[in-house]
């Protein structure tokens, strides 16, 4: 491979230097350094490339069969997608950072950010309860996608630390260049995820008006890992090797109306609506119960499963006014208002689907026939007593069904008239008598009851005469039923007659609840943005210098919130299940999912926050001459957070999450474990009580008959008891005072959670200046030198500032004093070019400052004052481990890149249409941590090279492109596992964790990616100008491999994205697809 690389670069160098001569480079649409700018016919004009940019047009996206965010960067180096497992991709990784540190915009609007603080990830991310990902975009709606590498907040503001990905949607004018109508239809399929899609595009113009409609629908399943069809689908939990099954639907609608009454003025209104829904099973969820098998010969009984139903919706309405007119301060002005709403919902249902669910099993086949309960053979059952045990037997007196049938007390049973014949006296109900006082062996007696009238019957088993009363009722669902009441009389203690219910009558029912319970959780992350933009452009010449000015301002108001809902309900009720219940507060039916389904009040772990974001920017492209130009940019951002937690209106923050965090609880007075005895007045020691009579002054007189004036009192004992009484009385009265005081303290402490929320939910304002400076030098007609120095920033997200969580083992305190993260990039590029052939080599370095990190702050006793009823401290002996987000980490990334393309016609004209290309990114980086010093940055991709070769026929009637992607292995010393010290490396070997069959001895990651080479081929044929077929063959050599982004998504703890640590069983689930194909068909009119 090294020889191949050398030869290709050599050819490029030779080709670019053969017969170098002046050429007129047409001012056609172009591409930028590390970018592909396409605005017309050319995708590869090196003269339009900028440092660290890659612009991919709709034409390029179609050519590369791009269907999602992974495909977008498949043939790019130095950029990848972040993998999250069940929730798919979550933004991009560029220059050693990922997710929120790489800005994503659609038509200038920032997209939803993840809850990215390490604290949130520690607590929640590993358990699949939140759809905590960055939303994607429908590829068919895109005019172009611009990928920027390196810090640059001039264009996007906060978030562009490692780079940015900016999407721009299509406009009717893109299709109506030389006609007034356009219709296009695309359809295709992909074998890697069984995707089928269809996309309709309609554009039309009538006089001043134009319209564009793009509607795309996709249906797909999970991405099949290598060997997908060979793995056992019944394996559950972390050991599962087969990809978890999901059914995914995507639908997108882009609608734009334009009104252009003059050539220099235009009004546009747009509506962009996208929805992604994924339903499936987390079979690899570590807490998934195994199927219940071999139960008395009954196999394949299914236990509850974790079902997922995740949805991401994005809706954006925008209005734009544009004017193109040369004025003193502008040549064009653009005013835009946008209203965007994004909802990322994660829903999980702990339930069961299908007829094999355990809770609805009826293995005996019990059913109602002629008002009798009979088995699958239409035969009645009987109840027997054997050796003190009750057994249910069939008509042959076999106990085959004993494990599958239960007896239900008559008083708890309703005879529903849609199941029983409630009005026929000939069809009687048979009840089983099972007197609890009867221990005699044998078959139990039965009685038959008429549902149409009252009657009396004698129970021979115990001699009791029963009175049966029939009640005719309607339940809450308007279902009619009858209730049988059985009573008997007996003589009371005074010889009177007493009437009592008889509770020893039963009916046969299956021994399962008869309905499927569903425990559900639904958690929403909402981002609503309203944004106003005012943008100007101006071309002018000052002192023989050409300036192209871009300047403007923007203001955005964003609301971010979390809404958690949970509850339980029931489904698929069987004939023996009773849905009529009493749901009052103290009812025993509370907790029964069928009788009393429940939806809890909305809660949240985060306070809702509103933000105001204002920005001013200025960019100037200065051309000193045809050989020297300078791009300068400046931007000032102001971001202000306003927490908006309103008790009783916004979702409640659990009191225990914030109680005592900053504002301490008021301590209560300690009370004795047992309340002291009251000092009653009649117990008070007095002189007239015989106990204190010592003697009588009259001889031979008993102390009880001694005259009062002759009695001698024991003063010492009296005074002693009197003092004890007074102490007792004082103790009791003080106890009552302490009890009342503690009640007042309890009432005051009830407001403590709100006081703490008010304390840390303070408004916060951030201000930041960003700049970019880029110079271009063309010393010769075939050499270009470009340099760039830029600064980017990211303000802390609302959860990084305000997240509060309290637990003795892990407590997070909010920190409103955080500073923005800062990044500065230096890059220099050398380009050799001729016509559309080029070779660009660049080196770069990005330095990061004030990275946010979760810091251990020590221990505190946060529950002081939170006593039990007796005054003792709740957890008062426990220390709470305190963590807090802080600015402390610095990091840096450096590397080099190569991007090249050689069109053979630049060497030999008869080879027109052929080209070869080569790309390479190699980078290294480290981040300074308090725990382990300088450690590698996991978001850096391994060294990646892409070789390309292709041919395009004259008139573009057919073509083919080959791509060879070569990726080096990720080495252990290039990775970092921040949890390694929790995996017992310093304990004796017998107590250590074995991971991958080895002891944990250092901080390297457990799961790595190996070296791999992937060959792809994409070919197309255009038999007619408006008809195109495109076929792609991917991983042609059927290589088994795992990408680094998939490998680093495997977690060491949690319940999701896990493998068996000891031997990595389950890691094949993360492998990329084997050989797969895509087929596209496009028709335009």
Beta strands, then each sheet from edge to edge (+ up, - down):
strand 1: 53-57
strand 2: 79-83
strand 3: 89-94
strand 4: 97-98
strand 5: 102-106
strand 6: 109-110
strand 7: 142-149
strand 8: 163-169
strand 9: 181-190
strand 10: 195-206
strand 11: 209-221
strand 12: 246-262
strand 13: 265-281
strand 14: 305-324
strand 15: 332-351
strand 16: 367-369
strand 17: 372-374
strand 18: 382-386
strand 19: 389-393
strand 20: 405-409
strand 21: 415-416
strand 22: 429-433
strand 23: 442-443
strand 24: 446-449
strand 25: 455-459
strand 26: 464-474
strand 27: 480-491
strand 28: 497-501
strand 29: 505-510
strand 30: 516-542
strand 31: 545-571
strand 32: 598-599
strand 33: 603-604
strand 34: 609-623
strand 35: 628-643
strand 36: 652-653
strand 37: 693-696
strand 38: 711-713
strand 39: 764-777
strand 40: 783-794
strand 41: 811-813
strand 42: 821-834
strand 43: 837-860
strand 44: 880-903
strand 45: 914-929
strand 46: 933-936
strand 47: 944-952
strand 48: 958-967
strand 49: 994-995
strand 50: 998-999
strand 51: 1012-1024
strand 52: 1027-1034
strand 53: 1076-1084
sheet 1: 1+ 7- 8+ 5+ 6-
sheet 2: 2+ 3- 4+
sheet 3: 32+ 31- 30+ 15- 14+ 13- 12+ 11- 10+ 9- 53+ 52- 51+ 48- 47+ 45- 44+ 41+
sheet 4: 32+ 31- 30+ 15- 14+ 13- 12+ 11- 10+ 9- 53+ 52- 51+ 48- 47+ 45- 46+
sheet 5: 16+ 17-
sheet 6: 19+ 18- 23+
sheet 7: 20+ 29- 22+ 24-
sheet 8: 21+ 27- 26+ 25-
sheet 9: 21+ 27- 28+
sheet 10: 32+ 31- 34+ 35- 39+ 40- 42+ 43-
sheet 11: 33+ 36+
sheet 12: 37+ 38-
sheet 13: 49+ 50-
end
